[in-house]
């Protein structure tokens, strides 16, 4: 088992009383299971208490605790940013410095210190819009929490999400500064061999990491590519 990060230990230690729904007449069984999981999830409760936009904020916190890529004066691109949990954490490290640009197919509520674009990343003009908002600056971090809508078929979901990872990776190679960082969500199976091989050619270190905040039954993990060679 992977060593717990500081924030994982803090949230895991939160004492919660188990909650069970007494009456599921108005919900499907799957809805009831989802509601019970939410009510009993310490990360959901902790995110609400801290004012985070989503429990996913803890995934970025834990990724950063392990790899330490967030800091003041960084230029950061957040792909798949809605509802803004990752951008919220990134902005807290920037403290009004640097540049933070996010994009999602869904609208994202405004956030101080960030600029959001509501657009499909795979649509024409999306990458050009992001580059325009960076004002010619190279990015220090490109992070992607994008995932294709799940179908329930693990292999199909994996392949569709890998397609998004490949698109994000190609964008990262065009915009990252030397020693930049690329992080992207992938589903079980990790990054495909060919993609992983290309990453290892362009980055000094490439690994997979599953934050404690990712649910045990979730097939998601993250590919982390450090020190872009330029």
Backbone as numpy.savetxt, mean C-alpha at the origin, in Angstrom:
# Nx Ny Nz CAx CAy CAz Cx Cy Cz
8.14 -17.63 12.07 7.28 -16.43 12.07 8.16 -15.19 12.07
7.79 -14.21 11.25 8.57 -12.99 11.16 8.53 -12.23 12.48
9.62 -11.53 12.78 9.71 -10.73 13.99 8.74 -9.56 13.90
7.98 -9.35 14.96 7.00 -8.28 14.96 7.67 -6.92 15.03
7.14 -5.96 14.27 7.64 -4.59 14.34 7.06 -3.92 15.58
7.55 -2.72 15.85 7.12 -1.98 17.04 5.61 -1.77 17.04
5.07 -1.29 15.91 3.64 -0.99 15.86 2.80 -2.26 15.92
3.34 -3.36 15.37 2.61 -4.63 15.43 2.47 -5.09 16.87
3.55 -4.95 17.65 3.51 -5.34 19.06 2.51 -4.49 19.83
2.50 -3.18 19.52 1.60 -2.26 20.22 0.13 -2.61 19.96
-0.19 -2.88 18.69 -1.59 -3.14 18.34 -2.00 -4.55 18.74
-1.09 -5.52 18.58 -1.38 -6.89 18.99 -1.70 -6.95 20.48
-1.06 -6.05 21.25 -1.24 -6.06 22.70 -2.52 -5.39 23.15
-3.26 -4.82 22.21 -4.50 -4.13 22.57 -5.53 -5.14 23.06
-6.12 -4.91 24.22 -7.10 -5.83 24.79 -8.48 -5.51 24.21
-9.11 -6.51 23.62 -10.43 -6.33 23.04 -11.33 -7.48 23.46
-12.60 -7.17 23.71 -13.58 -8.21 23.99 -14.12 -8.74 22.67
-14.19 -10.06 22.55 -14.70 -10.66 21.32 -16.15 -10.24 21.11
-16.49 -9.88 19.87 -17.85 -9.43 19.54 -18.46 -10.41 18.56
-19.67 -10.83 18.84 -20.41 -11.69 17.90 -21.74 -11.05 17.59
-22.15 -11.11 16.34 -23.44 -10.53 15.94 -24.57 -11.40 16.47
-25.51 -10.78 17.15 -26.62 -11.55 17.74 -27.69 -11.87 16.72
-27.86 -11.01 15.72 -28.95 -11.20 14.77 -28.45 -10.94 13.36
-28.39 -11.96 12.54 -27.91 -11.80 11.17 -29.01 -11.85 10.14
-30.24 -11.59 10.57 -31.37 -11.72 9.64 -31.28 -10.76 8.47
-30.62 -9.62 8.66 -30.61 -8.60 7.61 -29.32 -8.61 6.80
-28.48 -9.61 7.01 -27.21 -9.69 6.29 -26.99 -11.11 5.79
-26.24 -11.23 4.71 -25.84 -12.55 4.24 -24.80 -13.09 5.20
-24.53 -14.41 5.09 -23.54 -15.02 5.98 -22.16 -14.40 5.75
-21.84 -14.08 4.48 -20.54 -13.48 4.20 -20.45 -12.08 4.80
-21.56 -11.33 4.76 -21.59 -10.00 5.36 -21.41 -10.08 6.87
-22.07 -11.07 7.47 -21.93 -11.25 8.92 -20.49 -11.56 9.30
-19.85 -12.42 8.50 -18.45 -12.76 8.79 -17.56 -11.53 8.66
-17.83 -10.70 7.63 -17.04 -9.48 7.44 -17.23 -8.52 8.60
-18.48 -8.34 9.05 -18.77 -7.43 10.15 -18.11 -7.90 11.44
-18.19 -9.20 11.71 -17.56 -9.74 12.92 -16.05 -9.55 12.86
-15.46 -9.77 11.69 -14.02 -9.61 11.53 -13.62 -8.16 11.78
-14.41 -7.22 11.25 -14.12 -5.80 11.46 -14.22 -5.43 12.94
-15.28 -5.90 13.59 -15.51 -5.56 14.98 -14.45 -6.14 15.91
-13.84 -7.25 15.50 -12.85 -7.92 16.34 -11.41 -7.67 15.89
-11.24 -6.81 14.91 -9.90 -6.54 14.38 -9.25 -5.40 15.18
-8.14 -5.68 15.90 -7.50 -4.62 16.69 -6.96 -3.48 15.82
-6.60 -3.77 14.56 -6.08 -2.71 13.69 -7.19 -1.77 13.26
-8.40 -2.28 13.08 -9.54 -1.42 12.77 -9.81 -0.48 13.93
-9.82 -1.04 15.14 -10.09 -0.23 16.33 -8.98 0.80 16.55
-7.73 0.39 16.38 -6.61 1.30 16.60 -6.57 2.41 15.55
-6.90 2.07 14.29 -6.94 3.07 13.23 -8.00 4.13 13.54
-9.15 3.68 14.01 -10.22 4.62 14.37 -9.78 5.52 15.52
-9.12 4.94 16.51 -8.69 5.71 17.68 -7.64 6.76 17.31
-6.76 6.41 16.38 -5.68 7.33 15.99 -6.09 8.29 14.87
-7.29 8.11 14.33 -7.75 9.00 13.28 -7.19 8.66 11.91
-6.74 7.42 11.72 -6.25 7.00 10.41 -7.43 6.72 9.49
-7.23 6.96 8.21 -8.32 6.78 7.25 -8.65 5.31 7.00
-7.72 4.43 7.26 -7.96 3.00 7.07 -6.95 2.20 7.88
-7.28 0.93 8.13 -6.35 0.05 8.84 -5.10 -0.19 8.01
-5.18 0.05 6.68 -4.03 -0.15 5.80 -2.87 0.78 6.17
-3.17 1.84 6.91 -2.10 2.74 7.35 -1.04 1.97 8.12
-1.47 0.97 8.89 -0.51 0.19 9.67 0.39 -0.67 8.80
-0.08 -1.03 7.62 0.77 -1.81 6.72 1.98 -0.96 6.30
1.71 0.31 5.97 2.82 1.19 5.57 3.71 1.51 6.77
3.11 1.72 7.93 3.90 1.97 9.14 4.88 0.81 9.36
4.38 -0.41 9.23 5.22 -1.59 9.49 6.24 -1.83 8.38
5.87 -1.53 7.16 6.84 -1.61 6.07 7.98 -0.61 6.30
7.62 0.59 6.75 8.63 1.61 6.99 9.49 1.27 8.20
8.89 0.67 9.23 9.66 0.26 10.40 10.74 -0.75 10.02
10.43 -1.56 9.03 11.40 -2.57 8.60 12.43 -2.02 7.62
11.99 -1.18 6.66 12.87 -0.74 5.58 13.29 0.72 5.64
12.60 1.53 6.46 12.99 2.92 6.73 13.20 3.75 5.45
12.13 3.99 4.73 12.20 4.75 3.48 11.43 6.07 3.53
10.70 6.33 4.61 9.95 7.58 4.75 10.74 8.58 5.59
10.78 9.83 5.15 11.50 10.88 5.87 11.13 12.23 5.28
11.56 13.29 5.91 11.33 14.65 5.41 12.03 14.84 4.06
11.48 15.75 3.26 12.07 16.16 1.97 12.03 15.09 0.88
11.29 14.01 1.09 11.17 12.98 0.07 10.12 13.36 -0.97
10.30 12.85 -2.18 9.29 12.96 -3.23 8.64 11.58 -3.35
7.33 11.52 -3.08 6.63 10.24 -2.95 5.43 10.18 -3.87
5.27 9.05 -4.56 4.09 8.79 -5.39 3.34 7.61 -4.79
2.04 7.80 -4.52 1.19 6.79 -3.90 0.14 6.34 -4.92
0.34 5.15 -5.49 -0.59 4.60 -6.47 -1.64 3.73 -5.78
-2.91 3.96 -6.14 -3.99 3.25 -5.45 -4.19 3.85 -4.07
-4.22 5.18 -4.00 -4.13 5.88 -2.72 -5.41 5.90 -1.89
-6.59 5.78 -2.51 -7.85 5.90 -1.76 -7.98 4.78 -0.72
-8.49 5.10 0.46 -9.05 6.38 0.92 -8.01 7.37 1.48
-6.74 7.02 1.37 -5.70 7.97 1.78 -4.90 7.56 3.00
-5.06 6.31 3.45 -4.35 5.85 4.64 -2.84 5.90 4.50
-2.33 5.42 3.35 -0.88 5.43 3.13 -0.37 6.87 2.98
-1.10 7.68 2.23 -0.69 9.08 2.05 -0.68 9.82 3.38
-1.62 9.50 4.24 -1.70 10.12 5.56 -0.42 9.85 6.36
0.06 8.62 6.31 1.29 8.26 7.03 2.50 8.92 6.37
2.55 8.88 5.04 3.67 9.49 4.32 3.75 10.99 4.63
2.59 11.67 4.63 2.55 13.10 4.91 3.03 13.41 6.32
2.76 12.50 7.26 3.19 12.73 8.64 4.71 12.70 8.75
5.38 11.97 7.86 6.84 11.94 7.84 7.40 13.14 7.09
6.71 13.57 6.04 7.19 14.72 5.27 7.12 16.02 6.06
6.11 16.15 6.90 5.94 17.34 7.75 5.97 18.64 6.93
5.27 18.62 5.80 5.16 19.82 4.98 6.31 20.04 4.02
7.27 19.13 3.98 8.39 19.24 3.06 8.17 18.30 1.87
9.09 18.31 0.92 9.05 17.36 -0.19 7.80 17.50 -1.04
7.36 16.37 -1.57 6.21 16.36 -2.48 5.51 15.00 -2.38
4.19 15.02 -2.29 3.41 13.79 -2.20 2.26 13.86 -3.19
2.26 12.91 -4.13 1.22 12.85 -5.15 0.58 11.47 -5.12
-0.74 11.42 -5.11 -1.45 10.15 -5.08 -2.45 10.04 -6.22
-2.73 8.80 -6.63 -3.68 8.56 -7.71 -4.52 7.33 -7.38
-5.81 7.43 -7.69 -6.70 6.27 -7.52 -7.89 6.44 -8.44
-8.46 5.32 -8.83 -9.66 5.34 -9.67 -10.86 5.86 -8.87
-10.78 5.76 -7.53 -11.82 6.28 -6.65 -11.39 7.65 -6.10
-12.34 8.52 -5.80 -11.98 9.82 -5.23 -11.38 9.68 -3.84
-10.44 10.56 -3.52 -9.79 10.57 -2.21 -10.00 11.93 -1.57
-10.46 11.92 -0.33 -10.68 13.18 0.38 -9.37 13.97 0.46
-9.43 15.29 0.29 -8.21 16.10 0.35 -7.42 15.88 1.63
-6.11 16.01 1.51 -5.20 15.82 2.65 -4.13 16.88 2.58
-3.91 17.57 3.67 -2.88 18.60 3.70 -1.51 18.00 3.37
-0.82 18.64 2.42 0.49 18.17 2.04 0.50 17.17 0.91
-0.68 16.87 0.37 -0.77 15.89 -0.72 -1.62 16.43 -1.86
-1.33 15.94 -3.07 -2.14 16.25 -4.24 -2.66 14.94 -4.80
-3.99 14.83 -4.94 -4.59 13.60 -5.40 -5.20 13.74 -6.79
-5.08 12.66 -7.57 -5.66 12.60 -8.90 -6.66 11.44 -8.92
-7.88 11.71 -9.37 -8.88 10.66 -9.48 -8.89 10.17 -10.93
-8.20 9.06 -11.16 -8.06 8.54 -12.51 -7.59 7.08 -12.46
-7.96 6.32 -13.46 -7.48 4.95 -13.61 -6.01 5.00 -14.02
-5.15 4.34 -13.25 -3.72 4.39 -13.54 -3.39 3.82 -14.91
-4.20 2.87 -15.39 -3.93 2.24 -16.68 -4.51 3.02 -17.85
-5.25 4.11 -17.56 -5.87 4.90 -18.63 -4.84 5.82 -19.28
-5.11 6.17 -20.51 -4.22 7.09 -21.24 -4.10 8.41 -20.48
-2.88 8.89 -20.38 -2.65 10.20 -19.77 -2.43 10.19 -18.27
-2.65 9.04 -17.62 -2.51 8.99 -16.16 -1.07 9.22 -15.71
-0.13 8.51 -16.32 1.27 8.68 -15.92 1.77 10.07 -16.27
1.32 10.60 -17.41 1.72 11.95 -17.80 1.23 12.98 -16.77
0.03 12.78 -16.23 -0.51 13.69 -15.22 0.33 13.64 -13.95
0.74 12.43 -13.56 1.58 12.30 -12.37 2.92 13.00 -12.57
3.52 12.79 -13.73 4.81 13.43 -14.02 4.69 14.95 -14.00
3.56 15.44 -14.50 3.31 16.89 -14.51 3.26 17.43 -13.09
2.61 16.69 -12.19 2.47 17.14 -10.81 3.78 17.06 -10.03
4.72 16.26 -10.52 6.03 16.17 -9.87 6.95 17.32 -10.29
6.52 18.09 -11.29 7.26 19.27 -11.73 8.72 18.96 -12.09
8.90 17.83 -12.73 10.24 17.47 -13.20 11.13 16.84 -12.15
10.64 16.70 -10.91 11.45 16.09 -9.86 11.42 14.56 -9.97
12.52 13.95 -9.59 12.59 12.50 -9.51 11.98 12.04 -8.19
11.32 10.89 -8.21 10.69 10.37 -7.00 11.69 9.56 -6.17
11.59 9.70 -4.87 12.39 8.89 -3.95 11.68 7.57 -3.62
10.35 7.63 -3.65 9.54 6.45 -3.32 8.35 6.37 -4.26
8.16 5.21 -4.87 6.92 4.90 -5.58 6.31 3.71 -4.86
5.14 3.92 -4.27 4.48 2.84 -3.52 3.10 2.59 -4.10
2.78 1.32 -4.22 1.52 0.95 -4.85 0.76 -0.06 -3.99
-0.43 0.33 -3.58 -1.32 -0.59 -2.87 -2.46 -1.00 -3.80
-2.23 -0.85 -5.11 -3.26 -1.20 -6.09 -3.46 -2.71 -6.13
-4.69 -3.12 -6.35 -5.02 -4.53 -6.57 -6.27 -4.59 -7.44
-6.29 -5.54 -8.35 -7.47 -5.71 -9.20 -8.64 -6.21 -8.36
-9.86 -5.88 -8.77 -11.03 -6.41 -8.07 -10.98 -7.93 -8.08
-11.19 -8.53 -6.92 -11.05 -9.99 -6.81 -12.25 -10.71 -7.44
-11.93 -11.87 -8.00 -12.96 -12.71 -8.61 -13.28 -13.92 -7.75
-12.41 -14.19 -6.77 -12.57 -15.40 -5.96 -11.72 -16.55 -6.47
-11.19 -16.38 -7.69 -10.30 -17.39 -8.26 -8.86 -16.92 -8.04
-8.13 -17.60 -7.16 -6.83 -17.13 -6.70 -5.85 -16.87 -7.83
-5.75 -17.78 -8.79 -4.78 -17.61 -9.87 -5.14 -16.41 -10.75
-6.43 -16.26 -11.06 -6.87 -15.12 -11.87 -6.59 -13.81 -11.16
-6.92 -13.75 -9.85 -6.69 -12.54 -9.08 -5.20 -12.20 -9.03
-4.37 -13.23 -8.88 -2.93 -13.03 -8.83 -2.42 -12.44 -10.15
-2.86 -13.00 -11.26 -2.40 -12.53 -12.57 -2.86 -11.11 -12.87
-4.10 -10.79 -12.49 -4.62 -9.45 -12.74 -3.88 -8.41 -11.91
-3.58 -8.76 -10.67 -2.85 -7.83 -9.82 -1.41 -7.69 -10.27
-0.79 -8.78 -10.73 0.57 -8.70 -11.26 0.62 -7.74 -12.45
-0.46 -7.71 -13.25 -0.52 -6.77 -14.37 -0.42 -5.33 -13.88
-1.09 -5.02 -12.77 -1.02 -3.68 -12.20 0.38 -3.41 -11.62
0.96 -4.43 -11.00 2.32 -4.29 -10.44 3.31 -4.00 -11.56
3.17 -4.70 -12.68 4.08 -4.48 -13.81 3.95 -3.05 -14.34
2.71 -2.55 -14.42 2.50 -1.18 -14.90 3.10 -0.17 -13.93
2.91 -0.41 -12.63 3.47 0.48 -11.61 5.00 0.44 -11.65
5.55 -0.75 -11.87 7.00 -0.92 -11.92 7.61 -0.19 -13.12
6.95 -0.29 -14.27 7.45 0.42 -15.45 7.44 1.93 -15.23
6.40 2.41 -14.56 6.33 3.83 -14.22 7.46 4.19 -13.26
7.66 3.34 -12.24 8.71 3.60 -11.25 10.08 3.73 -11.90
10.36 2.89 -12.87 11.67 2.93 -13.53 11.89 4.23 -14.28
10.82 4.86 -14.73 10.96 6.13 -15.47 11.09 7.34 -14.55
10.64 7.21 -13.30 10.54 8.39 -12.45 11.44 8.35 -11.21
11.90 7.17 -10.80 12.68 7.07 -9.56 14.06 7.71 -9.68
14.48 8.34 -8.61 15.84 8.85 -8.50 16.77 7.71 -8.13
18.04 7.92 -8.28 19.01 6.91 -7.87 18.83 6.62 -6.37
18.88 5.34 -6.01 18.66 4.85 -4.64 17.20 4.95 -4.21
16.30 5.16 -5.19 14.88 5.20 -4.89 14.32 3.84 -4.48
13.09 3.87 -3.98 12.44 2.66 -3.44 11.12 2.42 -4.17
10.85 1.15 -4.49 9.57 0.75 -5.10 8.95 -0.33 -4.22
7.68 -0.11 -3.85 6.94 -1.07 -3.03 5.59 -1.30 -3.66
5.19 -2.57 -3.80 3.91 -2.85 -4.44 3.25 -4.09 -3.83
1.93 -4.03 -3.74 1.16 -5.18 -3.28 1.11 -6.25 -4.36
1.33 -7.49 -3.97 1.13 -8.63 -4.85 0.33 -9.67 -4.10
-0.28 -10.59 -4.83 -1.02 -11.65 -4.16 -0.14 -12.89 -4.04
-0.65 -13.88 -3.33 0.11 -15.09 -3.03 0.79 -15.62 -4.29
2.05 -15.93 -4.15 2.85 -16.30 -5.30 3.90 -15.24 -5.54
3.69 -14.03 -4.93 4.67 -12.96 -5.03 4.78 -12.43 -6.44
5.86 -11.72 -6.70 6.10 -11.20 -8.04 6.51 -12.34 -8.96
6.07 -12.31 -10.20 6.42 -13.33 -11.16 7.93 -13.35 -11.41
8.45 -14.53 -11.76 9.88 -14.72 -11.93 10.54 -13.71 -12.85
9.92 -13.46 -14.01 10.51 -12.54 -14.99 10.55 -11.12 -14.43
9.48 -10.71 -13.78 9.41 -9.38 -13.18 10.43 -9.26 -12.05
10.50 -10.28 -11.22 11.44 -10.27 -10.10 12.88 -10.20 -10.60
13.15 -10.92 -11.67 14.49 -10.93 -12.25 14.87 -9.53 -12.75
13.90 -8.84 -13.39 14.16 -7.49 -13.88 14.40 -6.52 -12.72
13.63 -6.70 -11.65 13.81 -5.84 -10.48 15.22 -5.99 -9.91
15.69 -7.20 -9.85 17.02 -7.45 -9.29 18.13 -6.86 -10.14
17.83 -6.61 -11.41 18.80 -5.96 -12.27 18.84 -4.45 -12.03
17.70 -3.88 -11.62 17.60 -2.43 -11.48 17.67 -1.94 -10.04
17.55 -2.85 -9.08 17.62 -2.48 -7.67 18.67 -3.34 -6.97
19.28 -2.79 -5.93 20.33 -3.52 -5.24 19.79 -4.63 -4.35
18.56 -4.45 -3.85 17.97 -5.47 -2.99 16.48 -5.59 -3.26
15.98 -6.81 -3.42 14.55 -7.06 -3.67 14.09 -8.18 -2.74
12.97 -7.96 -2.05 12.46 -8.99 -1.14 10.94 -8.90 -1.06
10.34 -9.91 -0.42 8.91 -9.90 -0.16 8.70 -9.77 1.35
7.64 -9.06 1.73 7.36 -8.88 3.16 5.85 -8.79 3.37
5.35 -9.51 4.37 3.93 -9.45 4.71 3.80 -8.80 6.09
3.32 -7.55 6.13 3.16 -6.87 7.42 2.18 -7.61 8.32
2.34 -7.46 9.60 1.42 -8.07 10.56 0.00 -7.54 10.35
-0.11 -6.31 9.86 -1.43 -5.71 9.64 -2.17 -6.34 8.46
-1.48 -7.12 7.62 -2.17 -7.89 6.59 -2.79 -9.10 7.26
-4.05 -9.30 7.04 -4.74 -10.39 7.73 -4.13 -11.74 7.35
-4.11 -12.65 8.32 -3.49 -13.96 8.12 -4.04 -14.70 6.92
-5.35 -14.60 6.71 -5.99 -15.33 5.61 -5.90 -14.60 4.28
-5.40 -13.37 4.30 -5.27 -12.62 3.05 -4.09 -13.14 2.25
-4.26 -13.28 0.92 -3.15 -13.75 0.09 -2.15 -12.65 -0.25
-2.38 -11.43 0.25 -1.50 -10.32 -0.13 -0.15 -10.37 0.57
0.84 -9.88 -0.14 2.15 -9.61 0.43 2.70 -8.41 -0.35
3.88 -7.95 -0.01 4.43 -6.78 -0.70 5.83 -7.08 -1.22
6.08 -6.68 -2.46 7.42 -6.77 -3.00 8.10 -5.42 -2.72
9.29 -5.49 -2.17 10.02 -4.28 -1.76 11.36 -4.25 -2.50
11.54 -3.23 -3.33 12.77 -3.08 -4.11 13.50 -1.83 -3.62
14.72 -2.00 -3.14 15.47 -0.92 -2.51 16.69 -0.52 -3.36
17.04 0.76 -3.26 18.26 1.31 -3.88 18.27 1.14 -5.41
17.40 1.91 -6.06 17.32 1.92 -7.52 18.67 2.33 -8.10
19.12 1.58 -9.11 20.45 1.84 -9.68 20.46 3.00 -10.67
19.26 3.42 -11.12 19.20 4.53 -12.07 19.40 4.08 -13.49
